[in-house]
């Protein structure tokens, strides 16, 4: 039976008492959906002990972002985590995680000034700060993250490598609705009209992927195919459509290596992201 734990000290004590094998860890901000469950199921399958956390981290939200209104439903989340097979669900408060102003500041210099990081300064510094705490609290062997947040995944991989955390970072494929929309906690913010339009983001990326598959290697032309379809098929405003090397997230003059085609589109109350990985040596047929 799953246990809900609210303090670092209690979680560390429980893990020390019960640990007989490898620990898998899934950090989340809650309001769980099938994408989160796919991470948890992998953690349960691949480790003797599975830990998940629910914490809406204030450090990764900017002044005008949706920290206060971010969707929360602890009771539902706990039921879903238990059904997924999680052993320990860590749900700390902000006061527990940050009892006083931190005396250390982490700053990511690379992989952050593009995509979401370009319009969210300091966001990934907040991400790695909370992960540093969570990784030290849980001390997992593996940690699981969704590939929908591909920039976050790349940043975390660099962070773990740079600081020699003894953790395998596992990227798990995007889970989508039947119509192709990437699962997201923020999808609940969409109006009925916007929800009908939102799958066109993925379709636009697929259209650009087809251009790539036909032999186009100019990033601007590949990007243009996605931009045209998003503008034509949705009422959303494009935040970005970018094509970068992956996981380095550096600009490309030509797509001659593994690359990410990523988009962010703003609707009235939601900003949605999606991406595809392009393999230059294995074009689609």
C-alpha positions in Angstrom: 0.0 0.0 0.0 1.3 3.4 -1.0 2.4 5.8 1.8 2.0 9.6 1.6 5.0 11.4 3.1 5.3 15.2 3.7 8.8 15.8 5.1 12.3 15.0 3.7 13.3 13.5 7.0 10.4 11.1 7.1 11.0 10.0 3.5 14.7 9.5 4.0 14.0 7.4 7.1 11.4 5.3 5.3 13.7 4.6 2.3 16.6 3.7 4.6 14.4 1.3 6.5 12.7 -0.4 3.5 15.3 -0.1 0.8 16.3 -3.5 -0.6 17.1 -2.6 -4.2 17.1 0.2 -6.8 15.0 3.3 -6.4 13.1 4.8 -9.3 11.9 8.4 -8.9 9.2 10.5 -10.8 9.2 14.2 -9.8 5.9 15.9 -10.8 4.0 19.1 -10.2 0.8 17.1 -9.8 -2.6 17.2 -11.6 -1.6 13.9 -13.0 -2.5 12.6 -16.4 -1.6 9.5 -18.5 1.8 11.0 -19.4 2.7 11.1 -15.7 1.4 7.6 -15.2 3.6 6.3 -18.0 6.6 7.6 -16.1 5.4 6.0 -12.9 4.7 2.7 -14.5 8.2 2.6 -15.9 9.6 3.4 -12.5 7.6 0.6 -10.9 8.6 -1.9 -13.6 12.3 -1.1 -13.6 13.0 -0.7 -9.8 12.4 -2.4 -6.5 11.1 0.8 -5.0 9.2 3.5 -6.8 8.9 7.1 -5.4 7.0 10.0 -6.9 6.7 13.6 -5.7 4.1 16.2 -6.2 5.4 19.7 -5.6 4.4 22.9 -7.5 7.8 24.5 -7.3 7.6 28.3 -6.9 11.2 28.8 -8.0 10.4 27.9 -11.6 7.5 30.3 -12.1 8.0 33.9 -13.2 6.2 36.9 -11.7 3.4 36.8 -14.3 3.1 33.1 -14.7 0.4 30.7 -13.3 1.8 29.5 -10.0 -1.2 30.4 -8.0 -3.7 29.1 -10.5 -1.7 26.0 -11.5 -4.2 23.1 -11.3 -4.0 21.0 -8.2 -6.0 18.0 -7.0 -4.1 16.1 -4.3 -6.7 13.5 -3.6 -7.1 12.5 -7.2 -3.3 12.5 -7.7 -2.8 10.2 -4.8 -5.4 7.7 -6.1 -3.7 7.7 -9.5 -0.2 7.3 -8.1 -1.3 4.4 -6.0 -3.0 2.7 -8.9 0.2 3.1 -10.9 2.1 1.1 -8.1 4.0 3.9 -6.5 5.4 2.9 -3.0 6.0 6.4 -1.6 4.3 9.6 -2.6 6.2 12.7 -1.4 4.0 15.8 -1.1 5.9 18.6 0.7 4.8 22.1 1.2 6.7 25.1 -0.1 7.6 25.9 3.6 9.0 22.4 4.0 11.1 22.6 0.9 12.3 26.2 1.4 12.1 26.9 5.2 14.4 29.9 4.6 16.0 31.7 1.8 18.5 29.5 0.1 22.2 30.4 0.6 23.2 28.8 -2.7 22.1 29.7 -6.2 22.3 27.3 -9.2 22.5 28.8 -12.7 22.4 26.8 -15.9 24.6 28.4 -18.6 23.9 26.1 -21.5 20.7 24.7 -23.2 18.6 27.4 -21.6 18.5 30.5 -23.8 16.4 28.9 -26.6 12.9 27.5 -26.8 10.9 27.9 -23.5 14.0 29.3 -21.7 14.2 32.3 -24.0 10.9 33.7 -22.7 11.2 32.3 -19.2 14.4 33.7 -17.7 15.4 31.8 -14.5 12.9 29.0 -15.1 15.5 26.2 -15.5 17.5 27.6 -12.6 14.4 26.9 -10.5 14.0 23.5 -12.0 17.6 22.3 -11.2 17.4 23.9 -7.7 14.4 21.8 -6.7 15.8 18.7 -8.4 19.0 19.1 -6.5 17.0 19.0 -3.3 14.8 16.1 -4.4 17.7 14.0 -5.7 19.5 14.4 -2.4 16.4 13.5 -0.5 15.4 10.5 -2.5 18.8 9.4 -3.7 17.3 7.5 -6.7 19.1 5.2 -9.1 16.9 6.3 -12.0 14.7 9.4 -12.5 12.0 9.6 -15.2 11.0 12.6 -17.2 8.7 13.0 -20.2 10.1 13.9 -23.6 7.3 16.4 -24.1 9.4 18.8 -22.0 12.4 18.0 -24.2 14.4 21.1 -23.3 13.9 20.4 -19.6 15.1 16.8 -20.2 18.2 18.1 -22.0 18.9 20.6 -19.2 18.5 17.9 -16.5 20.8 15.5 -18.4 23.5 18.2 -18.5 23.0 19.1 -14.8 23.3 15.5 -13.7 26.4 14.9 -15.8 28.1 18.1 -14.7 27.6 17.5 -11.0 28.2 13.7 -11.2 24.9 12.7 -9.7 24.9 8.9 -9.7 21.4 8.8 -11.4 20.3 7.5 -14.8 18.0 10.1 -16.4 15.3 8.2 -18.4 13.3 10.0 -21.1 9.9 8.6 -21.7 8.0 9.1 -25.0 5.2 11.7 -25.2 1.7 10.4 -24.4 -1.0 11.8 -26.7 -4.7 12.1 -26.9 -6.4 10.1 -29.7 -6.3 13.2 -31.9 -2.6 13.7 -31.3 -2.6 16.5 -28.7 0.2 16.0 -26.2 -1.1 15.3 -22.7 -0.6 18.3 -20.4 -1.9 19.5 -17.1 -2.6 22.8 -18.7 -4.9 21.4 -21.4 -7.8 22.0 -18.9 -7.3 25.7 -19.6 -8.4 25.4 -23.2 -11.8 26.6 -24.4 -13.9 24.2 -26.5 -12.7 25.9 -29.7 -9.1 26.0 -28.6 -9.2 22.3 -27.6 -10.4 21.5 -31.2 -7.6 23.5 -32.7 -4.8 22.4 -30.4 -4.0 19.0 -32.1 -3.0 21.1 -35.2 0.3 21.9 -33.4 1.3 18.2 -33.7 0.0 18.0 -37.2 2.1 21.1 -38.1 5.2 19.4 -36.7 4.3 16.3 -38.7 3.9 18.4 -41.9 7.4 19.8 -41.4 8.7 16.4 -40.7 7.5 15.3 -44.1 9.3 18.2 -45.7 12.5 17.0 -43.9 11.8 13.4 -45.0 11.7 14.4 -48.6 15.3 15.6 -48.3 15.0 19.2 -47.2 17.9 20.1 -44.7 17.5 23.9 -44.5 16.1 24.6 -41.1 14.2 27.8 -42.2 12.3 25.9 -44.8 11.4 23.0 -42.5 10.3 25.5 -39.8 8.2 27.5 -42.3 6.1 24.4 -43.1 5.1 24.2 -39.4 4.6 27.9 -39.0 2.3 28.1 -42.0 0.0 25.3 -40.7 -0.2 26.6 -37.2 -1.1 30.1 -38.3 -3.7 28.7 -40.8 -5.3 26.1 -38.5 -5.3 27.7 -35.1 -6.2 31.0 -33.4 -3.2 30.6 -31.1 -0.2 32.9 -31.2 3.2 31.2 -32.0 5.7 31.7 -29.2 8.4 29.8 -31.1 9.0 27.2 -33.7 12.7 26.2 -33.6 14.9 23.5 -35.1 18.0 22.8 -33.0 20.6 20.1 -32.4 19.6 17.7 -29.7 20.4 17.5 -26.8 22.9 20.3 -27.2 20.1 22.8 -28.3 22.4 24.7 -30.6 21.5 26.5 -33.8 21.9 24.6 -37.1 22.8 25.9 -40.5 21.8 22.5 -42.0 20.1 19.5 -40.4 23.0 17.1 -40.5 22.6 15.5 -37.1 20.0 14.6 -34.5 17.7 17.6 -34.1 14.6 18.7 -32.3 11.7 20.5 -34.0 9.8 22.2 -31.2 6.9 24.6 -31.0 5.1 26.6 -28.3 1.7 28.2 -29.0 -0.2 30.5 -26.7 -3.9 30.3 -26.5 -6.1 32.6 -24.3 -5.3 30.8 -21.0 -2.8 28.1 -21.9 0.6 27.9 -23.5 1.1 24.5 -25.1 4.4 22.9 -26.2 5.2 19.9 -28.4 8.1 18.5 -30.3 9.5 15.9 -32.7 13.0 14.4 -32.9 14.4 14.3 -36.5 17.2 11.8 -37.3 19.1 13.1 -40.2 20.7 9.7 -41.0 17.3 8.0 -40.9 14.8 10.0 -42.9 11.2 8.8 -43.1 10.0 7.0 -46.1 
